Every structure is written in C-alpha cells, then in structure tokens.
C-alpha cells in the first residue's frame, strides 16, 4: 500500500508543478489589470495631448472658424524655404531653382497678387523702384553722434497700404503641399553660401517690418541669425544693430554672418552685434532707430 501511495505522489509531481506555474502566470497577469482604485496604474495623458487641448480651448475662441486650419498647419511637417544670398551669384541659383527643382519665389508671387502694386510699364512693382539694385552698396554709412538719444520720431508703417518690399529679397519655396527639402547650400566663388534654409513663415516678420532704404534697424532677439540675414539681403539698412542675450546663440550668429555676408559689409559702421537684455535697451539709447523688431528666431 505504501509503495502505491509513493508511486502516486511521484506521478502527481509534474502536475503540481504545472498547476503552480499556472497560478504564477495568473498572478502576473493580474498586475496589469486596470482598476480605477489602482491610481498608480492609470494611463496618463501625454503632455503633447494636454498642450493641444489647452490650445484648442484658448485659440478656438480667438480665431473662431479659422482655428481648425491653423491647427492643421501647425501639426504638419515644417516647410523650408531658401533665402537667396544676394551677395553671391543670384541669377545662377534662380535658374537652378526654377528649372531643376521647380521652386518659386513666394515673395515676388505675393507682390504680384496685389493689383495695386503692378505697374503697367514695368514688370517690377511700381512702389519699389527707388530701392537699391541687387549687389549694390550705395548707402552712405551713418554718422553717429555722441548723443545717442537724439530726439527724432521715426515714421510708423501704415499697415493699410501695401508694403514696399525690396526686390533684392528673394526666397524660394516649393508649391503648396510639397514638403520637399532643399539640398544643403554650397559655397560660391567668393566662398559665400548660396542660400540660407529657414522656415518660410520666419520671413513674414521681416516683410511686416517694412524696412526702407536708409533705415537704421534694431533686431533685439536676433540669434541664430535667419531674420537678421534677411534684413541684410534687402540692402536697405544703413545700420543694423543685432542683439541677443544668449552668448551661445550669438556664436552661431557670427558663423552665419561669416558664411553669407562679405567682409567689407561686416564693418562696425554698418553692422553692430551686442548681447544686452532687450528689456532695458531704452536705458542705453532712445529714438535712434527707424525700425525695431523683436524677431525671435527659432526660440
């Protein structure tokens, strides 16, 4: 009788092991069962989703029916544009863009869509005939006096009138819906890069600033330098003051200027680079500039 009991126990050992393993697997699965009382295991809403919910609540009230299309544009892939370097061989780059990659100058196309800008006798908009020619440096350097707070009131741009955009400013992008990226820019014979890649929307603040020939311009938040470079491409600034509080970002700005702007245009009388807190700029100098832009670039 004892031999039979021992044989039965030996035969039941594998079965007991399997039952034990099965119970362990069941307990392991129970750890992942969702229960409301287990607060630590509740799925958390991603921070990106919380940000979108907050934007929907705020901006839907501000933009109304326009917000869904704006939201879609913000969620789409970034669309790059190529800001042509007017200090190099512009015509060669324009021909390459128009014939090979089918890119278009969206600045000029935007001007041509405004009927009040088109002259009947010239292909260029009538309002920009007095701008300097591309590649010219006819603007006289400014004569700064010791009195940096000379009292003069710069004219305020009339936003109801068409902006007088310099024809030297050329920025190419691909057609709507095409998010193809441009190839990295190559240096030309002067060792200057042919174009600067930037977000196409980043050029809009520069256009809105409405810089005219002979203006002194202050860019308070300039680094890393895309918008400041666009201001220089207009060839309208008799003096451009570039400021950014971040030293590391200013270092990148210096590299961009050396890669795109000739040395003879990077003189102190034409270009000034500082690192001050823009909130206290009024304590340094007042009424010195015709245009002041807080053009935060890639913050």
C-alpha positions in Angstrom: 0.0 0.0 0.0 2.9 2.3 0.8 4.5 1.6 -2.5 1.3 2.5 -4.4 1.0 5.8 -2.4 4.6 6.7 -3.2 4.2 6.0 -6.9 1.0 8.2 -7.0 2.8 11.0 -5.3 5.7 10.8 -7.8 3.2 10.8 -10.7 1.5 13.9 -9.3 4.7 15.9 -9.0 4.7 17.2 -12.7 1.0 18.0 -12.4 1.5 20.0 -9.2 4.4 21.9 -10.8 2.2 22.8 -13.8 -0.6 23.9 -11.5 1.9 26.1 -9.6 3.3 27.7 -12.7 -0.2 28.4 -14.0 -1.1 30.2 -10.7 2.1 32.3 -11.0 1.2 33.3 -14.6 -2.3 34.2 -13.4 -0.9 36.4 -10.6 1.5 38.0 -13.1 -1.3 39.0 -15.4 -3.4 40.4 -12.6 -0.8 43.1 -12.0 -1.6 44.6 -15.4 -5.4 44.5 -15.0 -6.8 48.1 -15.0 -8.8 49.1 -11.9 -9.8 52.6 -11.0 -8.8 52.1 -7.4 -5.2 51.5 -8.6 -4.3 55.1 -9.2 -0.7 54.4 -9.9 -1.5 52.2 -12.8 -4.0 54.5 -14.6 -2.8 55.6 -18.0 -1.5 59.2 -18.1 -2.5 61.7 -20.8 0.7 62.6 -22.8 1.9 66.1 -22.4 1.5 66.8 -26.1 -2.1 66.0 -25.9 -2.6 68.3 -22.9 -0.9 71.1 -24.8 -3.2 70.5 -27.8 -6.3 70.6 -25.5 -5.1 73.8 -24.0 -4.5 75.4 -27.4 -8.0 74.2 -28.6 -9.6 75.9 -25.6 -7.8 79.2 -26.0 -7.2 79.7 -29.7 -10.6 78.4 -30.8 -12.1 81.4 -29.0 -9.6 83.8 -30.6 -9.6 82.6 -34.2 -13.1 81.0 -34.4 -13.7 79.1 -37.7 -10.1 79.7 -38.8 -8.6 77.7 -35.9 -9.1 74.1 -37.4 -7.0 75.1 -40.5 -4.4 76.9 -38.4 -4.2 73.8 -36.1 -3.7 71.5 -39.1 -0.9 73.7 -40.4 0.9 73.7 -37.1 0.8 69.9 -36.9 2.0 69.5 -40.5 5.7 68.9 -41.4 7.8 72.0 -41.3 8.1 73.7 -44.8 11.5 75.0 -45.5 12.4 78.0 -47.8 15.7 79.0 -49.4 16.6 82.7 -48.8 18.9 83.6 -51.6 22.2 85.2 -50.8 22.2 88.4 -52.8 25.9 88.9 -52.2 26.7 86.0 -54.4 25.7 84.7 -57.9 21.9 85.1 -57.6 21.0 84.6 -61.2 22.7 81.2 -61.3 20.8 80.0 -58.2 17.5 81.3 -59.5 17.9 79.5 -62.8 18.7 76.3 -61.0 15.7 76.6 -58.7 13.2 77.4 -61.4 14.4 74.8 -64.0 15.6 71.9 -61.9 13.7 71.7 -58.7 10.6 73.7 -59.7 10.8 76.1 -56.8 9.2 79.5 -56.8 9.9 82.9 -55.3 7.0 83.3 -53.0 7.9 86.9 -52.0 7.6 88.1 -55.6 4.5 86.0 -56.2 2.9 87.5 -53.2 3.6 91.0 -54.5 2.1 90.2 -58.0 -1.1 89.1 -56.3 -1.7 92.6 -55.0 -3.2 94.5 -58.0 -2.2 98.0 -56.7 1.4 97.1 -56.9 1.7 96.2 -60.5 3.0 98.8 -62.9 1.7 98.8 -66.5 5.1 99.7 -67.9 7.4 97.6 -65.8 7.4 94.0 -64.5 8.6 95.2 -61.1 6.1 96.7 -58.7 5.9 100.4 -59.1 6.3 101.1 -55.3 9.8 99.6 -55.1 11.5 101.4 -58.0 13.6 103.5 -55.6 15.2 100.5 -53.8 19.0 99.9 -54.3 19.9 97.5 -57.1 20.9 93.9 -56.1 24.6 93.7 -55.0 25.0 97.5 -54.7 26.3 99.2 -51.6 25.4 102.8 -52.4 24.0 103.6 -49.0 26.2 106.1 -47.1 27.4 104.8 -43.7 25.7 106.5 -40.7 27.4 109.2 -38.8 26.7 108.5 -35.1 27.0 111.4 -32.7 27.8 111.2 -29.1 24.2 112.0 -28.3 22.7 108.5 -28.8 19.3 109.8 -27.7 18.8 112.3 -30.5 15.1 113.2 -30.4 13.5 112.1 -33.7 10.3 110.3 -34.3 10.6 107.6 -36.9 7.6 107.2 -39.2 5.2 104.4 -38.3 4.4 101.9 -41.1 0.9 102.3 -42.5 -0.3 98.7 -42.4 -3.4 99.7 -44.6 -1.1 100.4 -47.5 0.9 97.7 -49.5 4.3 97.1 -48.1 7.2 98.3 -50.2 9.4 95.2 -50.3 12.9 95.3 -51.6 13.3 93.5 -54.9 16.7 92.2 -53.6 14.8 89.9 -51.1 14.3 86.6 -52.8 13.1 83.5 -51.0 12.2 80.3 -52.9 9.9 77.5 -51.7 8.2 74.5 -53.2 4.5 74.6 -54.2 1.8 74.3 -51.6 1.6 70.7 -50.2 5.1 69.9 -51.3 7.3 69.5 -48.3 10.5 68.6 -50.2 13.6 69.9 -48.6 16.3 71.8 -50.4 19.8 70.4 -50.6 22.5 71.9 -48.4 23.9 75.2 -49.8 27.2 75.2 -51.5 29.9 77.9 -51.4 30.3 80.0 -54.5 33.5 81.6 -55.9 33.6 84.1 -53.1 33.3 81.3 -50.5 29.9 82.5 -49.6 27.0 80.1 -49.2 24.4 80.4 -52.0 21.2 80.4 -49.8 20.0 80.0 -46.2 17.5 77.4 -45.3 14.8 78.7 -42.9 11.1 78.2 -42.1 9.1 80.0 -44.8 6.9 81.7 -42.1 10.0 83.2 -40.5 10.3 85.7 -43.3 6.9 87.2 -42.6 8.1 89.4 -39.7 10.8 90.8 -41.8 8.3 91.8 -44.5 6.0 93.3 -42.0 8.8 95.4 -40.6 8.7 97.4 -43.8 12.4 98.4 -43.9 13.1 101.2 -46.4 16.4 102.5 -47.9 18.5 104.3 -45.4 16.8 103.0 -42.3 18.6 102.1 -39.1 17.2 98.9 -37.7 17.5 97.2 -34.4 16.9 93.4 -34.0 16.5 92.7 -30.3 16.3 88.9 -30.5 18.5 88.2 -33.5 20.2 84.8 -32.9 20.7 82.5 -34.6 20.5 85.0 -37.5 18.0 84.0 -40.1 15.9 87.1 -39.9 18.9 89.4 -39.5 20.3 87.9 -42.6 17.1 88.6 -44.4 17.3 92.2 -43.3 20.8 92.5 -44.7 19.6 90.9 -48.0 17.2 93.9 -48.5 20.3 96.1 -48.7 18.2 98.9 -47.2 19.8 99.1 -43.7 22.3 101.8 -43.5 22.9 100.4 -40.0 21.8 97.1 -38.4 22.1 96.5 -34.7 21.9 92.8 -33.9 21.3 91.9 -30.3 20.7 88.7 -28.4 21.1 88.0 -24.7 22.4 84.4 -25.3 26.1 84.2 -25.9 25.9 80.7 -27.3 23.3 81.7 -29.8 25.4 84.8 -30.7 28.3 82.5 -31.6 26.1 80.7 -34.1 25.0 84.1 -35.5 28.7 85.1 -36.0 29.2 81.9 -38.0 26.2 82.6 -40.2 27.3 86.2 -40.9 30.8 85.0 -41.9 29.2 82.4 -44.2 26.9 84.7 -46.1 28.0 88.3 -45.8 31.2 89.7 -47.4 33.8 91.1 -45.0 33.5 94.7 -46.3 29.9 94.8 -45.2 30.6 93.5 -41.7 32.1 96.7 -40.6 31.2 98.4 -37.3 29.5 101.4 -39.1 27.2 99.0 -41.0 26.7 96.1 -38.5 26.8 96.1 -34.7 26.5 92.9 -32.6 25.7 93.2 -28.9 24.5 91.0 -26.0 22.2 93.1 -23.8 18.9 92.4 -22.1 16.4 93.9 -24.6 14.0 94.9 -21.9 16.4 97.5 -20.8 17.5 98.8 -24.2 15.8 102.1 -23.6 18.3 102.8 -20.9 21.1 102.5 -23.4 19.8 104.6 -26.3 16.5 106.0 -27.4 15.0 107.3 -30.7 18.0 106.0 -32.6 16.4 103.5 -35.0 13.7 103.7 -37.7 12.6 100.2 -37.1 12.8 98.0 -34.0 12.0 94.3 -34.3 11.7 91.6 -31.6 12.2 88.9 -34.2 12.6 85.8 -32.2 14.3 83.3 -34.5 13.9 79.5 -33.7 13.4 80.0 -30.0 
